[in-house]
Amino acid sequence: MRIENVDVWNGEQLLSGVDLEWFVEGADATIARVEASKRVDAPGTRLGVIPGLIDTHVHLIGYAGTGHTDFLSWPVTTRPEEQVLHGLANARTALRAGVTTLRDLSADDIQFSLARALNAGIVEGPRLLAYGMVSMTAGHGDLFTPPAVTQRRPTADGADACRKLVRQWARAGADGIKIATSGGVLSVGDKASWRNHTREELDAIVDEAHALSLPVAAHAHTAEGIGIALDVGADSIEHGTLVTAEQSRSIAASGVSIAPTILINDRIASGARAVSPEQSAKAAELVSQRDALFRGAVDAGVDFVLGTDANGHHVAFGDQMEEIRAMAKLFEWDAARALASATTRAASVIGRADSLGRLTVGYTADFVVMRGRPWEDLVDLDVSRIVAVVSRGRVVAGSLPMRRDLRPGTASSPRCEV
């Protein structure tokens, strides 16, 4: 298959007026050719193509309908068989918005099963990586379940129990492990400043995960939590809200990334979504200090990547482009650097830098066809400007443009051949 005469931002640079060709094999597809087109049309008539976006931090299992439901109680009052359907719906909503790869950072058997079905092409949707969370009793993960509910998600207390839960997640099919080294915002009854797990427990989790070739993502809002995450060897920092100047220098030197999750904390702090006074106050305290610290981290060379914390309630599966624009505004990035945070740089964070995030020969054919030039102007990075989404070489949203027969000397549309 191929699309002719398009402007391709390949994840690193612009290739103007090229043909993009790929072949589909089984459940995946590979780019075979990106070469100058024989067609010569005015630049303003060409569509733009960017790599499929990668969101490194989501939570797929949430209510996907249009009615009202309580964010915290829905998972504990809804059967797993029904939850997986909502998770699939959320994943496909993200896909239609140009997000071809997701990383769920609080997974269990529901997400592991969904990931296997998606990644094998059994059901249509984005590529999914699923990380099992190792939380302690009364930890950030545990406190999403109301205290009176006895059927709770697994927790681990003590180093041996922590190792065992890592092994259980590995056996279940996890792509990685999630830990918390601080309290959270939406978790009920804790504070961001709370410690989660002892150092001995965290050392056991990370050691066991790395022994099983599982990367570790660390939820951390506070400076103390960020410091602990770095000390125990976490591979990525989630949120990183109160990162200090000294930590920023260390993070930049180590190559660890931060997913800043800007929109969700702004919305909770402002009360723009249905939240409790406790949740709003916790977010407002963090956000009041965040922006200056983040700008200092950018100056220090910290690698910020797209991670929305989308859950379908506070951040929708389709808000990823808005998050990229928010990152660019806060970090004072140009459009290309902002796009890199959701493509090439995000691919590195999830361990797929050799196959995702770029549009070059040998890489997976995940891309978004758009009106405009979003690598130059982020106004064009908007879901309303999507013409087509291609995932694993297949058109999953919109349609690829077909060549029109026009009079000689006039511009023509790009052509798609199957």
Secondary structure, DSSP 4 states (H G I P E B T S, - for coil): -EEEEEEEE-SSSEEEEEEEEEEEETTEEEEEEEEE-S----GGG--EEEEPEEEEEE---S--SSS---TTTHHHHS-HHHHHHHHHHHHHHHHHTTEEEEEEEEE-HHHHHHHHHHHTTSS---EEEEEEE---TTSTTGGGS-TT--S------SHHHHHHHHHHHHHHT-SEEEEESS--SSSSS--TT---S-HHHHHHHHHHHHHTT--EEEEE-SHHHHHHHHHHT-SEEEE-TT--HHHHHHHHHHT-EEE--HHHHHHHHHT-SS--HHHHHHHHHHHHHHHHHHHHHHHHT-EE-----B-SSSS-TT-HHHHHHHHHHHHT--HHHHHHHTTHHHHHHTT-TTTSS--STTSB--EEEESS-TTT-GGG-SGGGEEEEEETTEEEEE---------TTS-----EE-
